[in-house]
Amino acid sequence: MPSPMITCDVLMYGRYEIRPNVDCYLRIVSDSELNTPIVGDLKALGPVFEIEMKIYQNPRHWASKKALTTPGVRSVANYGLVKLHTKIFLGKADEAHREERRDHLDDFFDGTMDTYVAALEAEYSEAEAREITHIQANFDFYNHGWTEMMEFPADELEAHYERYADFFDAHSITIDDPLGTFRPAGGVTDAPSTPERLDEPEHPHAVGGFADDVYVETEDGEMLVGGGREEPDDVSPTDAPVIDEDDVESAAGD
């Protein structure tokens, strides 16, 4: 495993750790000082880095799954996870375009939360369900010419689609229509495209070569190919990054 690494935990949870990341590797590939702010109070993400399309799986992911599939708690988790993912991906966009994309990403990720739950109900693993939503997002980024936000190169779009073709076909999801039947009832806010970037795509945040299967890095550094681990028995929605005990207690009283 390459070293040093900085993780998506910087984005997801506002802290700096040298360890495998949340959803994908953020690997430092220069010796530049980590002094570039990305969004708001999320600081110190290196100015030069690569993101590999691998899925990292730790207790917070299982807790988020639990929260998104628990009646009463789901709406709180959905809102928080949408905002979290919007913040993460805006951090990959050029600063000049971030705010104009915010509402679009909020609406889009709201749809992918429904995708995630539907994939779980269709008996895809947690890692596979989460990867499906990442693929949807990359379809959307490509369609808008937001190549700087993509997690895998444009020439792997078809390969990623084919791997989940049964699920995508069942829900009318295509590269051109990434949400399919999961489009929110209120629609998705438009955002300006940058189609000129498709002429010679640059993917500063993408690494290819992982389109043949789902690659899962566990919390103890083990690499699993094909689905990840079984869900632990002691998962609590309160361990999700956007849920606290008050949310769960309020839901129980509903």
CORNORJO-V514690 format. One record per run of one state. SS is the DSSP state (alpha for helix, beta for strand, coil for the rest). FROM is the first residue (numbers start at 1). LEN is the number of residues. Records with the same first field share a line. If there is no record, write none. Layout:
SS->FROM-LEN + FROM-LEN
//
This chain:
coil->1-4 + 7-2 + 14-11 + 29-10 + 40-2 + 43-6 + 53-2 + 58-1 + 69-5 + 91-4 + 122-4 + 145-2 + 150-4 + 164-1 + 171-9 + 183-12 + 199-8 + 208-7 + 219-4 + 226-11 + 240-5 + 254-1
beta->5-2 + 25-4 + 39-1 + 42-1 + 49-4 + 55-3 + 207-1 + 215-4 + 223-3
alpha->9-5 + 59-10 + 74-17 + 95-27 + 126-19 + 147-3 + 154-10 + 165-6 + 180-3 + 195-4 + 237-3 + 245-9
//
